[in-house]
Amino acid sequence: MKPQAPGGPIQLGASNTTFALLACILAGQPFASQLLADETTARPVVERIAGPLEAMGVEISPEWQWAHAAINITGRLPLKPLHYVLQSAHSQTAAALLMAGLFAAGRTTVELPAVTWDHTGRLLRHFQVKSLRRGLGVCVYGGQMPESRDLHVPGDISFAANWIVAAALQPVSELVVCGVGLNDARTGFLRVLVRMGGRSWSLSTTVTVNPGAP
């Protein structure tokens, strides 16, 4: 939880999730950082996190250059606690702001307008970070130290969705998808598929699909 100041700009390319999470971690450090990324990646992330981070005492100054962006972050420690209501159910932004909340002096709460993925809450609990869920909001207290624990990262079932639907459309077929996460917030399309006449059974991290009636 006390990273060293980078020796130069940090290249992030087109990874917007890395950009959002790392920006909020660096926001809680007593040094300045610069993140370099594709403009199409950086601009929407900056638009979502700049306001709340500035409310926590962070200085963010983006420089837009053609298709590239340089985001200068002057962090502080500790950050000011925050109660922020997101205008859209964007789980990536919520996760990033909760990461910043770990460096705040007090409780940080992020509220979403609708139910979304809860991967961040599950990870926080896995690493022994205490958080509190109140309705559509998640609270985290600053100053906590995550514990080192092994973690198996499953595959994203959304990347298997097209193959699952394609198998369900075939008269005689069977598809077994292994090693994917079966979080209820990510498997809604399976329930829709069953309602449309397909037959789907799920157990642990394996999904088996057989076609139903046409």
CYANA upper distance limits for C-alpha pairs under 8 A (distance plus 0.5 A):
  1 MET  CA    145 MET  CA      7.53
  2 LYS  CA     29 GLN  CA      7.88
  3 PRO  CA     29 GLN  CA      8.26
  5 ALA  CA     31 PHE  CA      6.86
  5 ALA  CA     32 ALA  CA      8.00
  5 ALA  CA     33 SER  CA      7.80
  6 PRO  CA     10 ILE  CA      8.07
  6 PRO  CA     33 SER  CA      7.38
  8 GLY  CA     33 SER  CA      8.35
  8 GLY  CA     34 GLN  CA      7.94
  9 PRO  CA     33 SER  CA      7.48
  9 PRO  CA     34 GLN  CA      5.44
  9 PRO  CA     35 LEU  CA      6.25
  9 PRO  CA     36 LEU  CA      7.07
 10 ILE  CA     34 GLN  CA      6.80
 10 ILE  CA     35 LEU  CA      5.42
 10 ILE  CA     36 LEU  CA      6.38
 11 GLN  CA     35 LEU  CA      6.76
 11 GLN  CA     36 LEU  CA      5.37
 11 GLN  CA     37 ALA  CA      6.78
 12 LEU  CA     18 THR  CA      7.66
 12 LEU  CA     19 PHE  CA      7.08
 12 LEU  CA     35 LEU  CA      7.52
 12 LEU  CA     36 LEU  CA      6.43
 12 LEU  CA     37 ALA  CA      5.64
 13 GLY  CA     36 LEU  CA      7.60
 13 GLY  CA     37 ALA  CA      5.13
 13 GLY  CA     38 ASP  CA      6.14
 13 GLY  CA     41 THR  CA      8.48
 14 ALA  CA     37 ALA  CA      6.68
 14 ALA  CA     38 ASP  CA      6.06
 14 ALA  CA     40 THR  CA      8.39
 14 ALA  CA     41 THR  CA      6.02
 15 SER  CA     19 PHE  CA      6.77
 15 SER  CA     37 ALA  CA      8.43
 15 SER  CA     41 THR  CA      7.37
 16 ASN  CA     20 ALA  CA      6.63
 16 ASN  CA     41 THR  CA      5.81
 16 ASN  CA     42 ALA  CA      7.18
 16 ASN  CA     45 VAL  CA      7.46
 17 THR  CA     21 LEU  CA      6.68
 17 THR  CA     92 GLN  CA      7.17
 18 THR  CA     22 LEU  CA      6.30
 19 PHE  CA     23 ALA  CA      6.38
 19 PHE  CA     35 LEU  CA      8.22
 19 PHE  CA     37 ALA  CA      8.35
 19 PHE  CA     42 ALA  CA      7.70
 19 PHE  CA     45 VAL  CA      8.09
 20 ALA  CA     24 CYS  CA      6.92
 20 ALA  CA     45 VAL  CA      6.67
 20 ALA  CA     46 VAL  CA      8.48
 20 ALA  CA     49 ILE  CA      8.12
 20 ALA  CA     92 GLN  CA      7.88
 20 ALA  CA     93 THR  CA      7.50
 20 ALA  CA     96 ALA  CA      6.28
 21 LEU  CA     25 ILE  CA      6.85
 21 LEU  CA     95 ALA  CA      7.81
 21 LEU  CA     96 ALA  CA      5.13
 21 LEU  CA     99 MET  CA      7.54
 22 LEU  CA     26 LEU  CA      6.57
 22 LEU  CA     96 ALA  CA      8.40
 23 ALA  CA     27 ALA  CA      6.55
 23 ALA  CA     35 LEU  CA      8.25
 23 ALA  CA     73 ILE  CA      8.05
 23 ALA  CA     96 ALA  CA      8.47
 24 CYS  CA     28 GLY  CA      7.44
 24 CYS  CA     53 LEU  CA      8.10
 24 CYS  CA     96 ALA  CA      6.22
 24 CYS  CA     97 LEU  CA      6.88
 24 CYS  CA     99 MET  CA      6.80
 24 CYS  CA    100 ALA  CA      5.43
 25 ILE  CA     29 GLN  CA      7.81
 25 ILE  CA     96 ALA  CA      8.42
 25 ILE  CA     99 MET  CA      6.71
 25 ILE  CA    100 ALA  CA      6.10
 25 ILE  CA    103 PHE  CA      8.49
 26 LEU  CA     33 SER  CA      7.64
 26 LEU  CA     73 ILE  CA      7.90
 26 LEU  CA     75 GLY  CA      6.83
 27 ALA  CA     53 LEU  CA      7.90
 27 ALA  CA     58 VAL  CA      6.62
 27 ALA  CA     73 ILE  CA      7.08
 27 ALA  CA     74 THR  CA      7.29
 27 ALA  CA     75 GLY  CA      4.72
 27 ALA  CA     76 ARG  CA      6.99
 27 ALA  CA    100 ALA  CA      7.31
 28 GLY  CA     75 GLY  CA      5.88
 28 GLY  CA     76 ARG  CA      5.83
 28 GLY  CA     77 LEU  CA      5.89
 28 GLY  CA     78 PRO  CA      6.99
 28 GLY  CA     79 LEU  CA      6.53
 28 GLY  CA    100 ALA  CA      6.75
 28 GLY  CA    103 PHE  CA      5.83
 28 GLY  CA    104 ALA  CA      8.00
 29 GLN  CA     75 GLY  CA      5.59
 29 GLN  CA     76 ARG  CA      5.86
 29 GLN  CA     77 LEU  CA      6.16
 30 PRO  CA     74 THR  CA      8.25
 30 PRO  CA     75 GLY  CA      5.96
 30 PRO  CA     76 ARG  CA      5.20
 30 PRO  CA     77 LEU  CA      6.08
 31 PHE  CA     74 THR  CA      6.68
 31 PHE  CA     75 GLY  CA      6.25
 31 PHE  CA     76 ARG  CA      7.64
 32 ALA  CA     72 ASN  CA      7.72
 32 ALA  CA     73 ILE  CA      6.07
 32 ALA  CA     74 THR  CA      4.82
 32 ALA  CA     75 GLY  CA      6.53
 33 SER  CA     72 ASN  CA      6.37
 33 SER  CA     73 ILE  CA      5.68
 33 SER  CA     74 THR  CA      7.01
 33 SER  CA     75 GLY  CA      8.48
 34 GLN  CA     70 ALA  CA      7.01
 34 GLN  CA     71 ILE  CA      5.95
 34 GLN  CA     72 ASN  CA      4.99
 34 GLN  CA     73 ILE  CA      6.60
 35 LEU  CA     70 ALA  CA      6.20
 35 LEU  CA     71 ILE  CA      5.59
 35 LEU  CA     72 ASN  CA      7.09
 35 LEU  CA     73 ILE  CA      8.48
 36 LEU  CA     68 HIS  CA      7.84
 36 LEU  CA     69 ALA  CA      6.24
 36 LEU  CA     70 ALA  CA      5.18
 36 LEU  CA     71 ILE  CA      6.96
 37 ALA  CA     41 THR  CA      7.09
 37 ALA  CA     42 ALA  CA      6.48
 37 ALA  CA     68 HIS  CA      6.49
 37 ALA  CA     69 ALA  CA      5.95
 37 ALA  CA     70 ALA  CA      7.26
 38 ASP  CA     42 ALA  CA      6.61
 38 ASP  CA     67 ALA  CA      6.49
 38 ASP  CA     68 HIS  CA      5.12
 38 ASP  CA     69 ALA  CA      6.44
 39 GLU  CA     43 ARG  CA      6.15
 39 GLU  CA     64 TRP  CA      7.46
 39 GLU  CA     65 GLN  CA      8.40
 39 GLU  CA     66 TRP  CA      8.17
 39 GLU  CA     67 ALA  CA      5.62
 39 GLU  CA     68 HIS  CA      5.19
 39 GLU  CA     69 ALA  CA      5.55
 40 THR  CA     44 PRO  CA      7.72
 40 THR  CA     67 ALA  CA      7.83
 41 THR  CA     45 VAL  CA      7.45
 42 ALA  CA     46 VAL  CA      6.50
 42 ALA  CA     69 ALA  CA      7.17
 43 ARG  CA     47 GLU  CA      6.67
 43 ARG  CA     69 ALA  CA      8.43
 44 PRO  CA     48 ARG  CA      6.86
 45 VAL  CA     49 ILE  CA      6.72
 45 VAL  CA     93 THR  CA      8.28
 46 VAL  CA     50 ALA  CA      5.78
 47 GLU  CA     51 GLY  CA      7.99
 48 ARG  CA     93 THR  CA      7.32
 49 ILE  CA     53 LEU  CA      6.54
 49 ILE  CA     93 THR  CA      7.28
 49 ILE  CA     97 LEU  CA      7.94
 50 ALA  CA     54 GLU  CA      6.50
 50 ALA  CA     60 ILE  CA      7.08
 51 GLY  CA     55 ALA  CA      6.82
 52 PRO  CA     56 MET  CA      6.95
 52 PRO  CA     82 LEU  CA      8.07
 52 PRO  CA     84 TYR  CA      7.51
 52 PRO  CA     97 LEU  CA      8.36
 53 LEU  CA     57 GLY  CA      7.10
 53 LEU  CA     58 VAL  CA      6.03
 53 LEU  CA     59 GLU  CA      8.33
 53 LEU  CA     97 LEU  CA      8.30
 54 GLU  CA     58 VAL  CA      5.13
 54 GLU  CA     59 GLU  CA      6.44
 54 GLU  CA     60 ILE  CA      7.69
 55 ALA  CA     80 LYS  CA      7.99
 55 ALA  CA     82 LEU  CA      7.92
 56 MET  CA     79 LEU  CA      5.88
 56 MET  CA     80 LYS  CA      4.92
 56 MET  CA     81 PRO  CA      6.89
 56 MET  CA     82 LEU  CA      6.95
 56 MET  CA    104 ALA  CA      8.50
 57 GLY  CA     75 GLY  CA      8.26
 57 GLY  CA     76 ARG  CA      7.42
 57 GLY  CA     79 LEU  CA      6.67
 57 GLY  CA     80 LYS  CA      6.77
 58 VAL  CA     73 ILE  CA      7.70
 58 VAL  CA     74 THR  CA      6.52
 58 VAL  CA     75 GLY  CA      5.72
 58 VAL  CA     76 ARG  CA      6.87
 58 VAL  CA     79 LEU  CA      8.20
 59 GLU  CA     72 ASN  CA      8.45
 59 GLU  CA     73 ILE  CA      6.30
 59 GLU  CA     74 THR  CA      5.52
 59 GLU  CA     75 GLY  CA      7.19
 60 ILE  CA     71 ILE  CA      7.41
 60 ILE  CA     72 ASN  CA      6.18
 60 ILE  CA     73 ILE  CA      5.27
 60 ILE  CA     74 THR  CA      7.03
 61 SER  CA     71 ILE  CA      6.41
 61 SER  CA     72 ASN  CA      5.65
 61 SER  CA     73 ILE  CA      7.22
 62 PRO  CA     69 ALA  CA      7.46
 62 PRO  CA     70 ALA  CA      6.32
 62 PRO  CA     71 ILE  CA      4.78
 62 PRO  CA     72 ASN  CA      6.55
 63 GLU  CA     69 ALA  CA      6.16
 63 GLU  CA     70 ALA  CA      5.56
 63 GLU  CA     71 ILE  CA      6.63
 63 GLU  CA     72 ASN  CA      8.45
 64 TRP  CA     68 HIS  CA      6.85
 64 TRP  CA     69 ALA  CA      5.20
 64 TRP  CA     70 ALA  CA      7.13
 65 GLN  CA     69 ALA  CA      6.22
 65 GLN  CA     70 ALA  CA      8.34
 77 LEU  CA    103 PHE  CA      7.33
 77 LEU  CA    104 ALA  CA      7.95
 78 PRO  CA    103 PHE  CA      6.23
 78 PRO  CA    104 ALA  CA      5.62
 78 PRO  CA    105 ALA  CA      6.22
 79 LEU  CA    100 ALA  CA      8.29
 79 LEU  CA    101 GLY  CA      8.11
 79 LEU  CA    103 PHE  CA      6.37
 79 LEU  CA    104 ALA  CA      4.65
 79 LEU  CA    105 ALA  CA      6.68
 80 LYS  CA    104 ALA  CA      5.86
 80 LYS  CA    105 ALA  CA      6.53
 80 LYS  CA    106 GLY  CA      8.10
 81 PRO  CA    101 GLY  CA      7.22
 81 PRO  CA    104 ALA  CA      5.70
 81 PRO  CA    105 ALA  CA      6.41
 81 PRO  CA    106 GLY  CA      5.89
 81 PRO  CA    107 ARG  CA      6.12
 81 PRO  CA    108 THR  CA      5.51
 82 LEU  CA    101 GLY  CA      8.01
 82 LEU  CA    107 ARG  CA      7.63
 82 LEU  CA    108 THR  CA      5.17
 82 LEU  CA    109 THR  CA      6.67
 82 LEU  CA    110 VAL  CA      8.38
 83 HIS  CA    108 THR  CA      6.23
 83 HIS  CA    109 THR  CA      5.16
 83 HIS  CA    110 VAL  CA      6.52
 83 HIS  CA    111 GLU  CA      8.37
 84 TYR  CA    109 THR  CA      6.76
 84 TYR  CA    110 VAL  CA      5.52
 84 TYR  CA    111 GLU  CA      6.73
 85 VAL  CA    110 VAL  CA      6.43
 85 VAL  CA    111 GLU  CA      5.14
 85 VAL  CA    112 LEU  CA      6.65
 85 VAL  CA    113 PRO  CA      8.21
 86 LEU  CA     90 HIS  CA      8.11
 86 LEU  CA     94 ALA  CA      8.30
 86 LEU  CA    110 VAL  CA      7.73
 86 LEU  CA    111 GLU  CA      6.53
 86 LEU  CA    112 LEU  CA      5.76
 86 LEU  CA    113 PRO  CA      7.21
 87 GLN  CA    112 LEU  CA      7.76
 87 GLN  CA    113 PRO  CA      7.13
 88 SER  CA    112 LEU  CA      7.33
 88 SER  CA    113 PRO  CA      6.72
 88 SER  CA    114 ALA  CA      8.40
 89 ALA  CA    112 LEU  CA      5.87
 89 ALA  CA    113 PRO  CA      6.22
 89 ALA  CA    114 ALA  CA      6.19
 89 ALA  CA    115 VAL  CA      7.68
 89 ALA  CA    116 THR  CA      6.79
 90 HIS  CA     94 ALA  CA      7.02
 90 HIS  CA    112 LEU  CA      8.13
 90 HIS  CA    116 THR  CA      7.97
 91 SER  CA     95 ALA  CA      6.56
 91 SER  CA    116 THR  CA      6.75
 91 SER  CA    117 TRP  CA      6.66
 91 SER  CA    118 ASP  CA      8.25
 92 GLN  CA     96 ALA  CA      6.74
 93 THR  CA     97 LEU  CA      6.71
 94 ALA  CA     98 LEU  CA      6.69
 94 ALA  CA    110 VAL  CA      6.76
 94 ALA  CA    111 GLU  CA      8.42
 94 ALA  CA    112 LEU  CA      8.25
 95 ALA  CA     99 MET  CA      6.82
 95 ALA  CA    120 THR  CA      6.28
 96 ALA  CA    100 ALA  CA      7.01
 97 LEU  CA    101 GLY  CA      6.69
 97 LEU  CA    110 VAL  CA      7.83
 98 LEU  CA    102 LEU  CA      7.21
 98 LEU  CA    108 THR  CA      7.59
 98 LEU  CA    109 THR  CA      8.13
 98 LEU  CA    110 VAL  CA      7.63
 98 LEU  CA    139 CYS  CA      8.27
 98 LEU  CA    140 VAL  CA      7.14
 99 MET  CA    103 PHE  CA      8.11
100 ALA  CA    104 ALA  CA      7.43
101 GLY  CA    107 ARG  CA      7.72
101 GLY  CA    108 THR  CA      5.77
101 GLY  CA    140 VAL  CA      6.86
101 GLY  CA    141 TYR  CA      7.20
101 GLY  CA    142 GLY  CA      6.14
102 LEU  CA    140 VAL  CA      7.33
102 LEU  CA    141 TYR  CA      6.65
102 LEU  CA    142 GLY  CA      4.49
102 LEU  CA    143 GLY  CA      6.34
102 LEU  CA    144 GLN  CA      6.84
103 PHE  CA    142 GLY  CA      5.60
103 PHE  CA    143 GLY  CA      6.47
104 ALA  CA    108 THR  CA      7.82
104 ALA  CA    141 TYR  CA      7.95
104 ALA  CA    142 GLY  CA      5.20
104 ALA  CA    143 GLY  CA      7.47
105 ALA  CA    141 TYR  CA      8.31
105 ALA  CA    142 GLY  CA      6.07
105 ALA  CA    143 GLY  CA      7.55
106 GLY  CA    141 TYR  CA      6.15
106 GLY  CA    142 GLY  CA      6.03
107 ARG  CA    139 CYS  CA      7.02
107 ARG  CA    140 VAL  CA      6.21
107 ARG  CA    141 TYR  CA      4.96
107 ARG  CA    142 GLY  CA      6.86
108 THR  CA    139 CYS  CA      6.06
108 THR  CA    140 VAL  CA      5.98
108 THR  CA    141 TYR  CA      6.80
108 THR  CA    142 GLY  CA      8.08
109 THR  CA    137 GLY  CA      7.01
109 THR  CA    138 VAL  CA      6.09
109 THR  CA    139 CYS  CA      4.78
109 THR  CA    140 VAL  CA      7.07
110 VAL  CA    137 GLY  CA      5.94
110 VAL  CA    138 VAL  CA      5.98
110 VAL  CA    139 CYS  CA      7.06
111 GLU  CA    136 LEU  CA      6.15
111 GLU  CA    137 GLY  CA      4.42
111 GLU  CA    138 VAL  CA      6.94
112 LEU  CA    116 THR  CA      8.46
112 LEU  CA    136 LEU  CA      6.06
112 LEU  CA    137 GLY  CA      6.64
113 PRO  CA    136 LEU  CA      7.43
114 ALA  CA    136 LEU  CA      7.18
115 VAL  CA    136 LEU  CA      7.06
116 THR  CA    185 ALA  CA      7.04
117 TRP  CA    185 ALA  CA      5.83
117 TRP  CA    186 ARG  CA      7.58
118 ASP  CA    122 ARG  CA      6.92
118 ASP  CA    185 ALA  CA      7.89
119 HIS  CA    123 LEU  CA      6.67
120 THR  CA    124 LEU  CA      6.59
121 GLY  CA    125 ARG  CA      6.78
121 GLY  CA    131 SER  CA      7.81
121 GLY  CA    138 VAL  CA      8.43
122 ARG  CA    126 HIS  CA      6.67
123 LEU  CA    127 PHE  CA      6.74
124 LEU  CA    128 GLN  CA      6.78
124 LEU  CA    129 VAL  CA      5.46
124 LEU  CA    130 LYS  CA      7.53
124 LEU  CA    131 SER  CA      7.74
124 LEU  CA    146 PRO  CA      8.30
125 ARG  CA    129 VAL  CA      5.90
125 ARG  CA    130 LYS  CA      6.94
125 ARG  CA    131 SER  CA      7.87
126 HIS  CA    149 ARG  CA      8.17
127 PHE  CA    146 PRO  CA      5.76
127 PHE  CA    147 GLU  CA      5.67
127 PHE  CA    148 SER  CA      7.14
127 PHE  CA    149 ARG  CA      6.83
128 GLN  CA    146 PRO  CA      6.42
128 GLN  CA    147 GLU  CA      6.51
129 VAL  CA    144 GLN  CA      7.04
129 VAL  CA    145 MET  CA      7.65
129 VAL  CA    146 PRO  CA      6.14
129 VAL  CA    147 GLU  CA      8.34
130 LYS  CA    140 VAL  CA      7.19
130 LYS  CA    141 TYR  CA      7.83
130 LYS  CA    144 GLN  CA      8.44
131 SER  CA    138 VAL  CA      7.45
131 SER  CA    139 CYS  CA      6.02
131 SER  CA    140 VAL  CA      5.13
131 SER  CA    141 TYR  CA      7.53
132 LEU  CA    138 VAL  CA      6.17
132 LEU  CA    139 CYS  CA      5.42
132 LEU  CA    140 VAL  CA      7.00
133 ARG  CA    137 GLY  CA      6.27
133 ARG  CA    138 VAL  CA      5.00
133 ARG  CA    139 CYS  CA      6.73
134 ARG  CA    138 VAL  CA      6.67
134 ARG  CA    139 CYS  CA      8.18
154 PRO  CA    179 GLY  CA      6.06
154 PRO  CA    180 VAL  CA      5.43
154 PRO  CA    181 GLY  CA      5.74
155 GLY  CA    179 GLY  CA      6.39
155 GLY  CA    180 VAL  CA      4.75
155 GLY  CA    181 GLY  CA      6.52
156 ASP  CA    160 ALA  CA      7.96
156 ASP  CA    180 VAL  CA      6.18
156 ASP  CA    181 GLY  CA      6.62
157 ILE  CA    161 ALA  CA      6.84
157 ILE  CA    180 VAL  CA      5.93
157 ILE  CA    181 GLY  CA      6.73
157 ILE  CA    182 LEU  CA      7.82
157 ILE  CA    186 ARG  CA      7.81
157 ILE  CA    187 THR  CA      7.93
158 SER  CA    162 ASN  CA      8.44
158 SER  CA    186 ARG  CA      7.85
160 ALA  CA    164 ILE  CA      6.67
160 ALA  CA    177 VAL  CA      7.99
161 ALA  CA    165 VAL  CA      6.70
161 ALA  CA    189 PHE  CA      8.28
162 ASN  CA    166 ALA  CA      6.58
163 TRP  CA    167 ALA  CA      6.63
164 ILE  CA    168 ALA  CA      6.75
164 ILE  CA    175 LEU  CA      7.48
164 ILE  CA    209 VAL  CA      7.20
165 VAL  CA    169 LEU  CA      6.86
165 VAL  CA    193 LEU  CA      8.17
166 ALA  CA    170 GLN  CA      7.30
167 ALA  CA    173 SER  CA      6.51
167 ALA  CA    174 GLU  CA      7.08
167 ALA  CA    175 LEU  CA      6.82
167 ALA  CA    209 VAL  CA      7.62
167 ALA  CA    210 ASN  CA      7.73
167 ALA  CA    211 PRO  CA      7.36
168 ALA  CA    173 SER  CA      7.92
168 ALA  CA    198 GLY  CA      6.69
168 ALA  CA    199 ARG  CA      8.46
168 ALA  CA    209 VAL  CA      7.02
168 ALA  CA    210 ASN  CA      6.39
168 ALA  CA    211 PRO  CA      4.70
168 ALA  CA    212 GLY  CA      7.56
169 LEU  CA    211 PRO  CA      6.71
169 LEU  CA    214 PRO  CA      8.27
170 GLN  CA    211 PRO  CA      6.94
171 PRO  CA    211 PRO  CA      7.00
172 VAL  CA    210 ASN  CA      8.48
172 VAL  CA    211 PRO  CA      7.49
173 SER  CA    210 ASN  CA      6.87
173 SER  CA    211 PRO  CA      7.28
174 GLU  CA    208 THR  CA      7.67
174 GLU  CA    209 VAL  CA      6.43
174 GLU  CA    210 ASN  CA      5.74
174 GLU  CA    211 PRO  CA      8.13
175 LEU  CA    208 THR  CA      6.31
175 LEU  CA    209 VAL  CA      6.04
175 LEU  CA    210 ASN  CA      7.64
176 VAL  CA    206 THR  CA      7.45
176 VAL  CA    207 VAL  CA      6.33
176 VAL  CA    208 THR  CA      5.14
176 VAL  CA    209 VAL  CA      7.27
177 VAL  CA    206 THR  CA      6.13
177 VAL  CA    207 VAL  CA      5.67
177 VAL  CA    208 THR  CA      6.97
178 CYS  CA    205 THR  CA      6.56
178 CYS  CA    206 THR  CA      5.00
178 CYS  CA    207 VAL  CA      7.09
179 GLY  CA    205 THR  CA      5.66
179 GLY  CA    206 THR  CA      6.70
180 VAL  CA    205 THR  CA      5.81
180 VAL  CA    206 THR  CA      7.25
181 GLY  CA    205 THR  CA      6.42
182 LEU  CA    186 ARG  CA      7.36
182 LEU  CA    187 THR  CA      6.86
182 LEU  CA    204 SER  CA      8.09
182 LEU  CA    205 THR  CA      6.85
183 ASN  CA    187 THR  CA      7.00
184 ASP  CA    188 GLY  CA      7.44
187 THR  CA    191 ARG  CA      7.74
188 GLY  CA    192 VAL  CA      7.00
189 PHE  CA    193 LEU  CA      6.55
190 LEU  CA    194 VAL  CA      6.80
190 LEU  CA    200 SER  CA      7.58
191 ARG  CA    195 ARG  CA      6.86
192 VAL  CA    196 MET  CA      6.79
193 LEU  CA    197 GLY  CA      7.12
193 LEU  CA    198 GLY  CA      6.01
193 LEU  CA    199 ARG  CA      8.15
193 LEU  CA    200 SER  CA      8.36
194 VAL  CA    198 GLY  CA      5.15
194 VAL  CA    199 ARG  CA      6.05
194 VAL  CA    200 SER  CA      6.93
197 GLY  CA    212 GLY  CA      5.94
197 GLY  CA    213 ALA  CA      6.57
197 GLY  CA    214 PRO  CA      7.84
198 GLY  CA    209 VAL  CA      8.39
198 GLY  CA    210 ASN  CA      7.43
198 GLY  CA    211 PRO  CA      5.79
198 GLY  CA    212 GLY  CA      4.80
198 GLY  CA    213 ALA  CA      7.52
199 ARG  CA    209 VAL  CA      6.80
199 ARG  CA    210 ASN  CA      6.07
199 ARG  CA    211 PRO  CA      6.60
199 ARG  CA    212 GLY  CA      6.09
200 SER  CA    207 VAL  CA      7.95
200 SER  CA    208 THR  CA      6.74
200 SER  CA    209 VAL  CA      5.35
200 SER  CA    210 ASN  CA      6.97
201 TRP  CA    207 VAL  CA      6.78
201 TRP  CA    208 THR  CA      6.21
201 TRP  CA    209 VAL  CA      7.17
202 SER  CA    206 THR  CA      6.58
202 SER  CA    207 VAL  CA      5.20
202 SER  CA    208 THR  CA      6.93
203 LEU  CA    207 VAL  CA      7.13
